[in-house]
């Protein structure tokens, strides 16, 4: 069994400004566990709590983990919660459409400003992932007890640290290509299935100042989030997704006079949503 991944080890070789624990919010839809008896047997505490447990197990004192679910006010993702979150993990499936557009905009702004985002399994079709990718994020699938082998294609990547090659998942929902996403910044894992399909199962992206990791294993019908190697990958992803920046701020359009390199001026015709977000942040921080 691989040793516990400390926060220091997870960030080895990376320039991290953070010395305090990583603040993680694990978001879960929490619908299947409430209404599907077979899922409740596999995840009696909910998938969100099982995922959170895996992060705590691997990062130990290097992370402070809380959970949020769909049916909470603001889906548990208030401005205050997101401002206090270094990395957000996201699992959803049957209720993507119930996620408030206002909350999606809020999460989107925080990702562009530097909050890390880990999108899991069927979260590929969540509003937030589709918005960040700018594509349909569609794929082929089959739920028929396939064996999944998760192959590491970038063993030097921090997310692959301490992960066996391959990860063997005895039963899982099949995801296959074509997966309609932009070309990943980094492809860390590729999966093969007993039916012959392959899938880009571990991909990283950068949007604005934020780091995003998509990891596909984790269907509600199978005990994948109890799998120690899957839990290790998610914890590695959390550690990788923490921003290197000292403060959270949206990328901003500024005008610089000739010879001025450090103090630009606001541009009056900046995108309205960016201007509104900046104004809201200034009011909040006043």
Protein Blocks (a to p, Z undefined) as FASTA:
>chain_A
ZZdddfklmmgoiacfbfbdcddddddfklmmmmmmklmmmmmnojklmmmmmmmmmnmm
mbccddddfklghhlpafklmmmpfbdcdddfklmmmpcfklmmmmmmmmmnopacddeh
jlmmgmklmmmnopnkiacdddehiacddddfblkbmklgoiacddddfbacdddddddd
dddfbdfbdcddfkopacdfbdcddehjbccdddfbhcfkbcklmpmklmmmmmmmmmmm
pcfbfbdcddddddddehiaklccddfkbcfklmmmmmmmmmmmZZ
